[in-house]
Amino acid sequence: MSWYKETVDNLMEKRLFDPEASKMPSAKLYAQMRREFPVTITVTDMHNEQDKDKLTSALLALEGVTSAKPILHQKKLVVAFNPGQVSLQTITYTIAQLGYHYIQRS
């Protein structure tokens, strides 16, 4: 028996027979419970206050985005979101639909 299989079997046994361990959330549930996940996106053509306002308002309109903080002089956008409600792909798709080019993570 490999070490990995033995470890998984032990964890599963504990989870099945220990009442407290059975209350542990699954990985999927844990991801949904997380309040926010911050990511920095470089928006290469964010040049002025209008661009900043346009991006911020569009992203904050997405359900699950808790904050969008543009840093104009660095052309960066720090977005905090709940991965259980909105995906990073949806956020970057929204940026692209507004006509901006981005580098996903920086």
ABEGO torsion letter per residue (X at the ends): XBAAAAAAAAAAAAAAABAAAAABBBAAAAAAABABBBBBBBBAABABAAAAAAAAAAAAABBGBABBBBBAAAGBBBBBBBAAABBAAAAAAAAAAAGBBBBABX
